[in-house]
Amino acid sequence: MTNKNHVGPAFPVSALVYNEENKDPSTIIHDGMSLRDYFAAKAMLGVAHEALEIDEIAVWAYKMADAMLKAREE
């Protein structure tokens, strides 16, 4: 996968905020976590009970997330 850390937001949020001084509205946009991070977190739940080292679980979870992102492209 290319650009692994920026594959799009999982939970983007925008909000209209008003400035108290001049009452002008402005929009604040927050991308939230990346879709890759979200997939990795979900995948990690599936193997958390296994007798693996924590570092092994983390590496596996991101490999699974990368596979999930690749499958979405097909």
N, C-alpha and C positions, 0 to 999 in steps of 0.2 A: 504494500500500500504506500502511496506517496502522501505526504502531508498528513501523517497519522494524527497529529494533535489538533488539526483543524478540519475535521470532516463534516462540520456543520453542527449547529447546536441541537441539543436534545430537548431543552425546555426554554425557548426564547420567550422573553417577557418584555412588554413595553408598558410604560405608564405615563400619563399626563400629569405633570407636577406644576404647581403654581408658585411663582416667586412671591413671597409675602410683601416685599417692598413695592414692586410695581404691578403686581397681579398678572404678569405676563406668563402664559403657559409655555412649558418646554417639555419635550418628550425625552424620557430616559429609556434606553434600551439595554437590556442585560441578556447576553446569550445563554447564560447558565453553563452547565457542563457540556462537553463535546459528546456527540453520539457514540464515539469510540469508548469514552470513559463509561458511559451509561451501559453499553453492551458488556464491557469488561466487568462491571459491578454485578450485573445480572448473571453472567457466566460464572463468576467466582462463587456465587451462592450454590451452584450445582456441585462443586467439588470441595467446599469448605469442610465437609465431614470426612474427607479422605485423609489418610495418614501421609500427608505431604508437608514439606517445609513451607512456611509462609511465603518465602521468596519464590518457590516453585509454583505455588498457587497463583501468585500475581503474574508471573511470566505466562503461565498457561492461560489465564483469563484474558490477557491482551492478545495472545495468539488466537484465541477463540473469537474475540471481538473483531480482529482483522479478517478472519474467515467470514464472519457474519457480514461485514461491510463489503467484502468482495462478492459474496452471494447476492447482495442487493444490487450490484452493478450488472449482474448477468440477466 
